[in-house]
């Protein structure tokens, strides 16, 4: 668990390149490179832009760490539900 948390933080910090937020191109690169195996439409720049705008709670055009955690939480929940569903089907 500790390793997973460190990875989530380090991926964000590396993608932000020392800034407090991820701009559009940084967010797109992060999603494309890091989340392509668990998300659909990561090859669509318009879908990624729509996702970024949905996460951008303060409407500053960027994704803060807290906003990024919203995405991570959503993805973790989706993976958990898919694993639970497959376990239930296997029972």
TORVOKOL-137384 format. One record per residue: residue in three letters; x, y, z of N, C-alpha, C, CB in turn. Coordinates in pm, whole numbers, plus 50000, padded with zeros to 5 digits. Last residue first. Glycine has a CB too. Example, Ala and Ser with C-alpha at 12.3 -4.5 7.8 and 13.67 -1.06 7.14 Angstrom:
! residues 2
ser512854977550708513674989450714512905000350787514084994050572
ala513194943150780512304955050780513204967050780511314955350905
//
This chain:
! residues 91
unk481994827649188481534819949305480434810249271481054829249414
unk482464842948968483224830648978482744821849093484694833848996
unk480934865249013480554856448902481254842948912480884863048769
unk482364876449221480994871749247480544862249138480034883649255
unk484704883149089484754873349197483374867749227485344879649323
unk483754902348915484304890048857484424879248964485684892648794
unk482924921749098481964915749006482464902748947481624925448896
unk485344928149215484284922449298483244915449211483604933349384
unk486654939248994487224927249059486154920349144488454931049147
unk485014961048943485174950748838485744937848897486094956048724
unk485274975049182483964969949142484094959049036483094981249090
unk488014981449171487484973349281486144967049243487324981949407
unk488084997648946488844985048946488304975849054490354987748968
unk486475018849041486085011148922486794997748916486385019148795
unk488025028049256486675022949280486205014349162485695034549302
unk490275036849119490405026249218489045019849247491015031849349
unk489105057548965489695045848899489835034148995491065049348841
unk488305075149169487325069749076487865056949009486965080248969
unk490825080949282489765074549362488705068149274489115084749453
unk492065093649066492645081349119491595073749201493895084449207
unk490395116449042490515106748932491025093448983491445112148823
unk490925128149289489545124649254489545114249143488745137149210
unk493605133949265493205123149356491765118949334493405127349500
unk493445155849097494035143549046493635131649134495565144749039
unk492545174449283491675170749171492145157749106491635182149066
unk494825175849444493555171449501492575167049392492935182649586
unk496685186149262496885172949319495585167449376497975173349427
unk494835201748990495635201949113495835187649162494945210649223
unk494795208648662494415198148755495375198448873494435184048686
unk493485238748507494555229548545494025219248643495745237348608
unk491535257348475492115251648355493225241748381492625262448269
unk490195265248694491405272948662492115267648538492355272848779
unk487865254748821487815260748686489015269648653486555268748671
unk487845240149046487925254649064487995262148930489145258149148
unk487685213548946486625218849031486655234049045486725212649167
unk488425195748701488845209348738487755216548818489185217348611
unk487335172648603488075171948729488375185748787489365164348709
unk486235181148362485365175348465486035174748602484935161648424
unk488515188248223487545198648257486585193748365486765202848132
unk489655162748194490365173248269489385184048312491495179348184
unk487735150448030488015145048163488675155648251488915132548152
unk488035166147801486735165847870486905160648013485725156847793
unk490645158947735490335172847768489015173547846490255181547640
unk490245132147675491115135647788490865150047831492595133747751
unk488625134747451488115127647568488935131047692488115112447544
unk490395148047278489155154747319488545147947441488145154847203
unk492405129347237492735141647309491475148947354493585150847221
unk492305095747270491485106847222491775119447302489985103247230
unk493515075247391494115079547264493345091247203494155067847166
unk491975068447600493195075947632493935080247506494115067547720
unk489575054047582489675067147517490925075047553488485075247552
unk489565037547903489325037947759489475052247710487925032347724
unk491975026548144490975036148097490785034747947491385050548133
unk494025009848200492805008248281491705018048243493145009848427
unk496105015248028495695001248044494424999448126496794993448108
unk496595042748038496055036847916495565022547931497075037247812
unk497815056848236496485051248264495855044248144495575062148311
unk500305067348164500175060148290498845052848308500355069648402
unk500215080047912501325071147946501055062348066502545079347973
unk497745094247911498125085647800499185075447841498635094047684
unk497835108648154496755099148127497165089248019495475106648084
unk500185124048115500035115148230498985104548201499655123148356
unk499565138647881500695129147882500565119247997502025136747893
unk497395153947977497215144647866498335134247862497155152247733
unk498645169248173497595159848210497385149448101496275167248239
unk500375184348015500925175448118499905164948159501375183448241
unk498565198647856499475189147792500085179447893500585196647719
unk497085213648057496455204647962497385194347903495855212547853
unk498915212548371498235219348261497675208948165499195228948188
unk498765204348702498995198848569498215207148469498575183748562
unk500325224548961499185218848888499645212748757498125229648862
unk502655234749065501615230449158500465223049092501075242449232
unk505695222348908504595231848923503555226149020503935234948784
unk507535202248870507835212748968506745223148986509075219448929
unk506185185948674507505192148651507765204148741507615196448506
unk503945170748673503775185048695505075192948676503245187448835
unk504985144948649504195150348540504035165548551502825143848538
unk506215142048898507025141348776506275147548659507395126748745
unk503945143849063505015153649074505905153748950505865150949198
unk502455120948977501905134448968503035144848968500935137049084
unk504275100649039503815102248900503245116248881502745091548864
unk504495103549318505655106149233505265107949086506655094749246
unk501875096749408502445110049433503585112949335502955111149578
unk501655070249321500645080149283501205094249297499365078449369
unk503885058849455503835059149309502835069549260503465045349254
unk503135061049722504335068049675504345069249523505605060749723
unk500935043849715500745057949746501945066049697500545060049897
unk502235019449660501215024649568501005039549590499885017049586
unk503845016249888504455017549756503475023549654504945003949707
unk501895012550083502795024050090503435026849954503885021750196
unk500824988250000500005000050000500885012650000499064999950121
//
